[in-house]
Structures are given as structure tokens and as C-alpha cells.
């Protein structure tokens, strides 16, 4: 029996292109998607395109025994490097959003430099900074060999991997930033003519911003008769020959006319509903969608709607921006409707041990009766309808088999959310009240759907402010018309710009702090500092005082050379270097510990590849490497200490290298400092002579030390 469901698709109105998916398989949750992606990359022969909100080089695609037994690397950057070296003719393209300040802490820093450093030349990376300010590159698409496509809600990013069981705790649910909670998401794998549409999309995205154009689309693999060679193992097609369409959101970008196909498509789909609408989405804030749902509920008395979203917001920003808006969405949706017909829910679990958790929903799925299925990147939010780049794949059921396939996907998802089998969910939908029966008598000690109650999360006091920043319809800064009439969009600041501005701010703050301390803390002035040290001579407080001064000076990034000269001027050419070395080691240890505490959430995110490079020097050279860094003026004293704390070197090795690298110059500083002290007290020719001799000795010692350090580096490089 034929239906005309696909007649809803109108190119250049509610969709970009219509096509056919010869084969399709939904990939539910991160473990399945990552496993399938790993398999497909291993099979790739000609090309790989990855377009994402994020593409994190550190993500492990396989976990547990699968990772141990795999013949190819599990980490995505190592896998692509392996593939590129295995097949020098393959072309690999990575397009990632050059993110805004709002997501600075969530992203791998220096992304392009990291990828360029980790992969050979046939792996190309570009960052898209052309998205209007406030918007993001939110499409998640992988095209392999122009044969298969992965698309939907999932990025290769942190905190995305999880199994369908969504355990309260899982030993393998650990990312670069540590363990994370349960997360649900959906991707779909397709082949056939629809691949050409995705192929055009990713090439258009790449070619408009990259200096190196992508290879042409290969149309030789669009057969309708067989599963492509690159199709991943263990994931056989579950749907065949489905009419489909691609709908996009494209904001104004460098002269590109905006597109709102996703918005128009969702409104048109909702207008077709008669019996049941199932939605799972990260955010539900778009009031226009709530109004359309409410209108359709009033037009069809049998229609029921269930929405599955997340429960707890991540912090104040998300609470006020999205959860407060969800209150309004829910109010509009349910206005004048029997509450039994509309449910906004979240998925929660209390296991047999009494441990509880909530599943975070990141997917973007909608099903309309048994006729339409949407799997895409679009949230039901203002920004997804107009400001972000999005792409949704919409399947239509023109045959009875198509309908069965679409219904099974919906029932599979609801089975996961309610702790039931697919067959049990199928039976529920044969009753008069499927929604009511879904939410009643759910399985104990498994995931259940519970109704959301957002009012406990927010007072809505800051909603207008936060909503305008996090879920805008228009760019935060409108496009600018130039004198020649050309309209130019204002994009988000580039990642490098953000880092530069943050570094400049840090310098200003530290500079201001040092200036304040020099004028506000008595003992930081030259005269008071000397007097403070003089008062400790011959007392039991001399060593604690020296250590305290060096520790505080280290925290304030006070120049260690100036401090060492002052100590030598007070305590003389013998005890001055000894006390100075003790203080420098104590300060180094304290700053090392501070750097260790800051860890990956601090310095490593700011330093990125550069910190990694210093880490490698520490790790490969050990004690001698630290000594070399101390002898060569490559970085300030306190900064080296902080970086060492997040490196792989141990504390005792670091301190030993610090001693070897600093003690020779410290002796020379002792001579100079003592001479300076004598000159201030009694400027005799003898004292001046000692000063000149001390400076000459200092210069000579620095020269010889640095010469030896560079000879060591050269020899080490020659040896491999």
C-alpha cells in the first residue's frame, strides 16, 4: 500500500533536497556510534569528511575489551593518523567550529595546531569562524568514501560516550576531563542517493573557508542494490528504501543568504499529526513550536504528545537561559489541553542498590504518527531555527514497510526510556491511551519517565538577560554594511583571539597586583625588604623568612633574579646563594603543587599544544631537561614551576634539575649582590672592583652554562 507522505517535502521551502536512503540504521547512544564510526574509518579508501561542533583529538572510540583487541588505534587522532599513513592517497577533512568564549572551558584548545601536529599532511583541519556572533557551527556529519553518512546529534567530543544501559556509574565512561554522567544521543547511518546531498553540503562548507579545495564527489558508489563496502560491521541496515529530505538552518555568513528550512519543516510536520507525537530533544524553548503543537492538539482530540528532555540544568547560565524558557514552552503547549494528553518528561533511574541518577538527553529526534521520523542536529530552540548551522534528515513512510520501520525506531527509544522491551511498547500503542500507559506501571530499578517540574530550578529573574545571550534568534552584533554597499557579518572571536585576550588580561591583572603589592606591602619595597631580611640575621627565623619571601614572590611572579641579588646583599657571597637556593627550591615545590592542582582544567586548557611540548621536554629529558630549561631563559621562573606541575615529571626530579640549573648562576648572583651591598654602605674602589668582577663572573658562568645546555640539546637531537 502506497502513501503520499513524501509529498510534504517541498524543495527550497521546507527542505533543501529530497532523495532516497537505500539503507539506514539508527545508532542509539555514544558507544554504538563510536564503534560504528571506528569500523567505517578503518574501511575507508578514498575520503573522510568530518564536520562537527567539536572534534576532540583525545576521544577513544572503543572501550574495554574491544579497545584491547582492536587492530587499529582507538583514539580518534591516532586512528586517522594510522589510516592516513596506511593509505597515502586518502584525503581526510576535519571542519570544526572556532568556538566562542561561552564554550571555552569545554573545548580542546589549539585544535587546529593539535590536529596538524598529530596527523600527516593528507589530514587537513580547518576552523570555521564565519558563523555570526552568538551562533555556532552545530551540524554533525561524517561522510566516508561518498558511500555512507553519519548524521544526527553526536560529536566526537568530551562526555558523549555511554552505553544504552546508562548505568549510574560506568568505569569506561571517562573522558579527557574525567568521569561524566549518563548521556543519551542518536545518530543515523545512511547510504544511497542521499549521500550525494550530504557530500555536496560538507564540500560547500569546506570550500568556502579553506584555501585547499576538497576532492570532487564520487558518484560511482550510489547503488540502490547493495550495502556499501564501507558500511560498518555489526550494524546491519534496519531500514531500506526510505524517501527522505535534508532540511538546513544556515544563518547569514559572508554574503550567504540565510535558510530556515528546519523551522518550516518542523511546523509542517506537526500540522500532519493526528495520533502521537514523540519528541526527544536537549532543549525545548522555541515558543512558535509550542504554539503549533497546542494548535494541533486542539484540532485533533485523539492526539497525544510526549517530550523527553533532561532534568537538571548545568549551572546558573543554563538554568536561566533554557529551563526558565521551558516553563514558558510548557505553559503554551498545555494551554486549554487535558493534561493527560501532554507530558514533558525526563528519564530517571534508581537501581537495586538505591543509587539514583538522571539521563542527560542530547538527541534531536521527532516522530509524527507512523509517517515521519526526524533525526538531526537541531534543538527546539531559537538559535537552532535561525542562528546556528543545522542539518536534519527527515524520513517519510510511503509504504507499509516504511511505517513499520519508523514506528520501530520510536518504540525502541521509548523502550530505553521506560525500562521496557520493544514488544511491550508496541503493545502499549495498541491501547486507547498509549501515553497514559507508557507512564504507568513502569519497571522498577530501571529507567522511567517522570514529569518535569522546572519551577524549582529558577526564579526567572535573569531569564531575559541570559536568554538573549544563549538562545538568540539574531546575531548578537548585526551585519555591518560597508561603504561599497557590501554587507559583512560579525563572527565570534576566534579561539586564538580569545586566548590572546585572556593572556593580555592575565598580564594586566598580574602587573596590577605586583604594582599594588610594591606600593602597599611594606617589605616589598627595596629598602624595607632589605631591612626585613637584615632583622633576621643571626636569628632562628632566617631560614623560615627566606622561604616565606621566595614563596610569596613566586606567587606574585616577582623576578627571582632581583630577589636573589637582595638576599646576597644581606647575607653575603656564601650564605646568600645557599639561602637563595633553599628559597628557590621551596618556591618551586609550592608552585609545582599549585600547577598540579590546576591540572587539565587550568593551565593545560590555556597552554594547549605549547604546554604539551614543554611536557614532552620534561618527560624525555628528566633532570637534565629541567636544568637546561633553567639555564636557558625560555620562560619566567614561576611559569616553569606551574607548567612542571601539570607535566609528567616527578617533584624530586624537578627539584634536582632546578638545583643543577640554578645553583651556578646563583653563586654569580651572590658575588654581584654582595658587591652591591658593599657599594651602598661604603662605595670604595675595592667594592666597585668586586662588583665588576662579580658581573664578569656572572656573565661568564651564564655563557658557559648555556653553551653546555645547548651542546646537550644538540647531542640529544642527533642521537634521536
Number of C-alpha atoms within 10 A of each C-alpha: 6 10 14 11 16 20 10 15 23 15 14 12 15 24 27 20 18 21 19 20 22 23 25 24 19 21 22 22 26 24 19 22 26 25 22 22 24 23 19 23 23 18 17 21 20 16 23 20 24 23 27 23 25 27 24 23 22 17 22 25 24 24 20 9 8 12 16 12 10 11 9 17 20 22 19 22 21 18 20 26 21 16 25 21 16 11 14 14 12 17 21 24 22 21 25 24 24 25 26 19 15 10 8 15 12 16 18 22 21 19 24 20 14 19 22 15 11 15 20 17 15 19 24 19 21 22 20 21 22 23 26 26 21 26 27 25 25 25 29 26 27 25 26 24 26 29 27 29 26 27 27 28 31 32 28 25 21 23 21 23 31 25 17 17 15 23 23 15 13 15 9 14 21 19 16 15 12 10 14 17 19 23 23 29 26 25 26 20 24 26 31 26 23 25 27 21 15 23 24 14 16 21 18 13 13 23 13 13 15 15 9 11 12 18 13 10 14 14 14 8 19 20 14 16 10 12 20 18 15 19 25 20 14 10 17 12 17 12 20 19 20 24 22 24 27 26 31 31 26 23 29 24 18 17 12 10 9 15 24 23 25 29 24 16 24 19 16 15 22 22 16 15 23 17 16 20 22 20 22 29 22 24 22 26 25 23 20 17 21 22 19 18 24 22 16 18 27 14 13 12 13 13 18 26 22 19 20 27 26 23 22 16 17 8 9 13 17 16 22 24 24 22 27 24 24 25 19 15 19 21 15 19 24 21 14 11 15 12 10 12 19 22 22 22 21 24 25 20 24 17 14 10 7 8 12 14 17 21 22 22 22 22 28 25 29 22 24 24 21 21 25 25 25 26 23 29 32 30 23 24 25 24 25 28 26 25 29 29 26 29 29 26 24 27 26 26 25 20 18 13 16 23 20 14 21 23 20 19 19 23 22 17 20 22 20 22 26 24 21 20 13 18 12 13 23 18 11 17 15 9 11 10 14 19 20 16 14 21 15 13 10 16 11 13 16 20 27 26 25 19 16 20 14 18 12 6 16 17 12 16 10 15 20 13 12 20 20 16 17 19 20 20 21 19 24 17 13 15 19 12 11 9 7 6 8 12 16 16 22 21 24 25 19 18 20 13 12 16 19 13 12 13 13 12 12 12 12 12 12 16 15 12 14 18 11 11 15 14 12 11 12 13 17 18 14 14 10 13 19 17 13 16 20 15 13 17 13 8 8 9 12 16 16 11 16 21 20 14 19 25 23 13 19 23 15 15 17 20 14 18 14 12 22 24 26 25 29 29 26 25 23 21 23 13 15 25 27 19 19 30 22 17 26 29 20 19 24 27 21 20 24 25 18 18 23 19 15 15 18 17 12 14 18 20 19 20 17 17 20 14 18 17 13 18 19 16 19 26 17 13 16 18 22 22 24 26 24 26 22 24 25 17 10 10 11 13 21 24 17 19 25 23 25 28 27 23 22 16 20 15 15 11 16 24 21 16 21 25 20 17 24 21 19 16 21 24 25 24 30 29 26 27 29 25 28 23 22 19 18 11 10 12 13 12 10 13 19 16 12 19 21 15 16 23 18 14 18 21 15 14 17 17 14 13 20 19 14 14 21 15 12 15 16 11 11 11 9 8 7 5
